[in-house]
Amino acid sequence: MDEVNVWVWKKEYIDPNVADGTQWSLRLEYADASVFSRGSNAFPEQQDFERFRVAVEMLLGGREFK
């Protein structure tokens, strides 16, 4: 999580120009760090979010996570 900067994600990522689409949220706690972030049709930096998605897929044994 350190490598994908998840600990500094903003609280919200919202694209007000899209009425329908993808909503997501993440609550993560580990040792002395925690983050809660959510979004509606918007995400953290593309490369960080993609690396996070791939890391979750690895934890899921290769199952798809989108």
Order of alpha helices (4+ residues) and beta strands (2+ residues): beta-beta-beta-alpha
